[in-house]
Amino acid sequence: MGIGNVIIGFITKALIFGLFMFLYQYRLFDLDSTRWWFWVLLFFADDFSYYWFHRTAHNVNWFWASHVVHHSSQHYNLAAALRQTWTGNLTGSFLFWAWLPLVGFHPVWVLFMQQISLIYQFWIHTETVHKLPKPLEFILNTPSHHRVHHGIDLKYLDRNHAGILIIWDRMFGSFQPEEERPTYGLTKNINSFNPVVVALKTWGELFRSAIHSGSIKNAINYFIQPPGWSHDGSTKTVREMRNTSKTKFTRGDSPASLEME
């Protein structure tokens, strides 16, 4: 999966760089990369953009069909970090960073900072490191925080979308501390080591659902609604699952029954 991502990236990133260079012509400011504050601003701008891309990728099927690849491993280790999408750039994920050249960050440095973020995120895919010192756990995305993100336990789903800084999750209400050890993978696992299947199976399921949805409106919703959305209620989104659990709990079901569900 990682090799395929790199090979496809040679083409897609060249196109993205061309687009960013086009946008850079219409920049609002001339930002000087020789100044120290340039790198501080770029770091925060990139990490902020990554957070919203990542959060959207978990809440819009169009982006999730690519991002699902990274969550397809049922083990949490450094190899899981290399499970990278083949279709992400083709779906427009780069648009979350398109504002950076417009405000004056040169595209070379935008793409450079994206790579710094990805390099950082590699090492946090481990169960070997338990917890870092509390000040670091409060500010940074750590192995503990990212283990939560890869968990399929109901309280862990769609949490901790950080790239390098966990502060965005704390600020925007998507933070969840690690408590018990997460169960890793997908709520419906792909169960294949064939890289083509891993890369494209979810796309196939998404298009089949849209084609057989009964209306154009339903078909569009399959692409813009969160994972688990269905026109007939046959599957549920994370929010719907949580609402169902809350309703059952208020009706007197035991916590154990909710965990089983």
N, C-alpha and C positions, 0 to 999 in steps of 0.2 A: 504493500500500500504506500509506503514511504517513497520507494523508487518511482512508482507511477506518478505520484504527486510531483516529484522533482522534474520528471520528463515532461509532463503536461505543463508544468509551471514555466518551462523555458519559453513556451509560446504565449501562454496567457499573461504572464507577467510582463513580457515585452509589449503586449497590446495595452495592458494597464498603464505601464510607464508612458507609452505614447499618449494615452488619454490624459494622464496627470500632467504631462508636459503641455498639452493643449490648454488645460484649465489654468496652469501656472501663468500663462500669458495674460490672464485676466485677474491676476492676484490683486488683493486689496492693499497689501503692504509689502515692502521689501525687507525681509528678515535676514539679518546678518548671521551666518553660521559660525563666524569667528567669535561671537559673543557667548559667554557662559550661559546667559539666560535663554538663549535660543534653544539649547539642548534640554534645559529644564522644561520649557514650554512644550517642546516637541515630545518629550517623554510623557508628560501628563496628557497631552492631546492624543497621542497614539493609544495610551492605555485606556483613556476614556472612550475612544472610538471602538477599541476592542471589546470593552465591556458591553456596549450597546449592540454591537454585531453579535456577540456570543449570546446575549440574552434573547435577541430576536431569533437567532438560530434555534433556540429551544421553544419558541412560541409561534413560529410561522413554518408551516410544512414545506414551503418552497425552499427555505434554507436548511431545515432539519434533514431533508432527504440527502443532502450532502454531508452535513455535520454528523449524522448518525454513525458514519464510518468510525469516527474517533471514539465512540462509545460502545463499539461492537465487541470489544474484548470482555470476557467474563473474569479476567485476571487484571490486577492493577500492578503494573510494573513498567520499567523503562521501554520495553517493547511496545506496550500499549500506546505510548506517546507517539510512536512512529506510524500508527494507523491514521493516515491522513487522507482527506478527500481527493478524488480525481476531478470532481465537478464544481467545487466551491467557487473558483474564480469565474466559471462560466455562468453562474447564477446571479452574479452581481454583488457578491459580498464585498468587493473592493469599494463599492459606493459609500460605505460607512466611513471611509478615509478620504473621500473625494473633496471634502471641505478643506483639508489641510493644504493642498497646493493653492487653493483659492485665497486663503488668508496669508500666504507668503512662504510656506515651507517648500523648499525645492524637492521635487519628486525623488531624487536620489536619496535624500535623507529620510524621506517618508518611508521608502521601501527598506532602507537600512534599519530604521527603528522597528519596523515590523519584524525583521529577522532577529533583532535583539530580544524582543518579546517572546518569540517562539523558542529561542535558545534557552531563555530563563525557564520557560514552562516545561522543558524536557525533564529536568531533574526532579520536579515535584511529583512525577508519576512513580511513587515508591511507597511501600509499606514499611520500609526499613527505618525511616525517620519518623519518630512518633510526634513530638512537639518541639518547636523552636522556643526560645525565650519569649515571654508574654508580649514585650513591646514589638517584636517581629511578627508574632502571630496576629497582633492587632492591625498592623499596617500592610504586611505582605501576604500574597497568596502563597500558601505553604502546602507541603504534602498533606497535612491534616485537612485543610480547607478543600483541597482539590479531590481528596478521597470522597468527601461528601458529594461533590459535583458529579462524580462517576457512580454514585450509589443509586439503586433503583428502589430503595425503601421509600415509602410514600412521603415521609417528612424530608427526605433528602432530594427528591426530584426537583429539577429546575432551580437549584440553589447554587450560590457561589460561582458566579460567571466571570470572576476576575481573571485578568491576564497576569500582571505583576502585582498590582495593588488591590488588596481586599477591601480598601476603603469605599470603593464604589458600591459593593454589595451592602456594606453597612449603611451607606447613605440612602440607597434606593430600595431598601427593604427586601433584599434577596439573600441575606446572609443566614447561614445555618451552621452552628458549631458541630464538630464531630462528637458524637456520643458513643453509641455502640458501633462496632465494625460494620461498614456498609456491605451490602450485597451488590456486586458489580455486574455490568452488562446493560441489557435493554429489557424493558418490561415484556417484550416479545423478541427473543434473541434470534439472530440470523442463522446461527448454527451451521456455519460453513467457513472453511479456510480458503476457499476459492476467491482470489482477490477481485475478480470480475463480479462475482455474486455479491460480495461485501460492498463493492462500490455502487452497484446499480439496482440491487434487489428492492430497496425502499422506493426508488424512483418508479420501478415497474408497478409496485403495489399502489403507489399514489395515482398514477395515470389510470390504472384499471378501476380504482374506486371512483375517480372522476368520470370516466366514460360510462360507468353503470350507475351513476347517481340519479338519473331521471330528469335532470334539468340543467340548464347552463348555470343558473345561480348556485346550485349544489356543487357543480363541477368546479367553479371558481373558488368556492369556499374550501374545498379540499386542499387548495394550494395556499390559501391565505389564513386559514384557521390553524390553531395549535395542533401538534401531534395528538392523535386519539380522537379528533373530531370526526363525527360521522353524521350523515344526513338522516339516518334512521335510528340513531341512538344505540347502535350495536356495539360501539366502542366509546370510551370516555377520555376526555382530556384530564390532565393532572388536576386542574381546578375542580372539575366535576367529581373526580374521585375523592378529593378532599372534602368537598361539600357533602357528598354522600356519607363519608365517614363521620363528619360532624353531626349530621342528622341522625344517624343510627346511634351515636353516642348519647345524644340528648334524649333518645327514646329508651335508654336503659341498657344498651348493649355493653358488654364488658370490654375494657381495653384490649384484652387478649383476642376477642373476636375481630376487633378492628385491625389488629396486627396481622391476623391470618388473612384477612381480605386484602 
